[in-house]
Amino acid sequence: MRTIKIRYVKRNDTYYMERKSLFGWKRLGYSVDMGYGGFWQSYTSKDKKELLNEVLERHFEADKRFVEVIEYPMIKIY
């Protein structure tokens, strides 16, 4: 069973997700290549459960049944 340590970041009414790595907290996202240039986009959502399901499906490519999620306290950015 895989263990993932995460925390949510709330800014306005949007949630972001960060995971704990060896060098601190890293925001989860993906890169988008448009052919002439690219950019990096964070996973965002208005709902925490929806965000968790999206990150597990797209980033970690795992199902919730096979992953142990340890959630740290949320950070609010004003």
C-alpha angles and dihedrals in degrees: 000000000000121000121213124186112206142164132192125234117204119203117174101319097328128097125214126186130225129188128209115246135171093275100041136279119344124193114236118235146121137244122245118207115200097180096251096048141341143218140198119247127194123224105253136175143160092233127055097215092049090050092049092051092048093049093047091049100043107026105030096025091217138117124246091243093063099042129075109213119202109195121205123200117291123251120221118206115201 
